[in-house]
């Protein structure tokens, strides 16, 4: 009360004709928001603020001049309110302002406004303040960008500020309405992230990468720099995603992003386009450096991915397009890198290929082939042919191998060597495998019903072998056609079985428990450990045609392999037998079975029936 009386005394000496008690007790128009505010009350409020301003000029705090109800009105405001003089001193602050800043009232009032600014903005704020007081105006919220307020605790919070001014032209105060927009800022940041980033990996998404590619092209054109665009597609991702679940697939994608960032650091711009495709943009890199980086990336991605105690092999294929050598625009660069990537996949896993002009035609053919294959799967345009497996002694047919054939109305006969790589690249290989398994079981049932039972051997792809539900699929197929399991033989290659020995052995054990026959195809042509074969549930091994090619050591090598297989209680089937001397060799070394053109080519099921009856 003494301070207020003192303030009043100062005001009285400046000929301010006002009663102290009327200043203290008159109702502020903000103290009752339920009643309409009269013009008289507004005029009175303005008059008292003017008196308070006059008192403040004599060194009395404006904060002390406020009545209890006026202070309550200010403190009831949801936004921070801060009064600042032209020297940059804070005159008074309400409760919301204290909460936003983290300071107490006596820590703010009388102090310089700079203390609420981040250090990087303090130097230039004085000039802005002087400019505002020279031409004061109202500024509503939402006009500026994100403003930051430095809290007492040391952190900065995003705020929005509206400005106003009251008082005499040369003695007035700026009033700032300060709103904490942390939640709004966080929402905006989330929206920006979702618009520009891949939410799974945190890398740039396709849209953002396209923007950055266009920007880098402009800079490269202006500065005469080179650009290298690398497109990566993971090998075997679909098999892992389908076989181990989407959670495993997502984990693999995050791991790939981590490895790419670790490998490139700040050397390139990274993006995930979608699915298992990634992009790397390298600035100022020629073909030699692009080759170097592609090799580094392939090496980083060749390390198996660990999931639930399993080491899953995946790898990648890389296509490379260069600016200005190959293309001048971003769209062409991405299209050419895509073509080169598909060419790399056609060469086998783990390759990096530069774009060449002829790839456009190859790409168009692959796209057409993939689409026609998809149509063939939908309308039943595929067919199984069967090649007999016969005894070396006596030529008795003991089984047939199911081989997929495709005759397209537009493309004609398409060999497996053409459509299998396309099926793998387009993600249709599992659907092809499922079709073969289903068609083979259906044919077994028909032969059983006709009284001419034959065991049918079906090749499993590496993609199928990685499916965690493969055993259930085989069981379901056998049950659907009521086929006893001993009439189905499943063939896996040595390389496929050894990609992940523990997982491969577990799946094969599950299949063997169904009662189906397990055969190891292309035995001896892979790079596995022979010692590991004793743990696989095999009944037969098949020797590839490569072993029958003439060589000085052919006979001894074939004899040694057959002897080893027999020591493991395995039957041996030789493939690709076309000459009589090859058949005689098989007799000499004790090989039990063979298949090949010497005896019969693969034929449709109806021809097999007629051929057996002949």
Secondary structure, 3 states (H helix, E strand, C coil): CHHHHHHHHHHHHCCCCCCHHHHHHCCCCCCCCCCCCCHHHHHHHHHHHHHHHHHHHCCCCHHHHCCHHHHHHHHHCCCEEEEECCCCEEEEECHHHHHHHCCCHHHHCCCEHHHHCCHHHHHHHHHHHHHHHHCCCCECCCCCCCEEEECCCCCEEEEEEEEEEECCCCCCEEEEEEEECHHHHHHHHHHHHHHHECCCCCCECHHHHHHHHHHHHHHHHHHCCCEEEEEEEECCHHHHHHHHCHHHHHHHHHHHHHHHHHHHCCCEEEEEEECCEEEEEEECCCHHHHHHHHHHHHHHHCCCEEECCEEECCCEEEEEEEECCCCCCHHHHHHHHHHHHHHHHHCCCCCEEECCCCHHHHHHHHHHHHHHHHHHHHHCCEEEEEEEEEECCCCCEEEEEEEEEEEECCCEEECHHHHHHHHHHCCCHHHHHHHHHHHHHHHHHHHHHHCCCCEEEEECCHHHHCCCCHHHHHHHHHHHHCCCHHHEEEEEEHHHHHHCHHHHHHHHHHHHHHCCEEEEEEECCCCCCHHHHHHCCCCEEEECHHHHCCCCCHHHHHHHHHHHHHHCCCEEEECCCCCHHHHHHHHHHCCCEECCCCCCCCEEHHHHHHHHHC
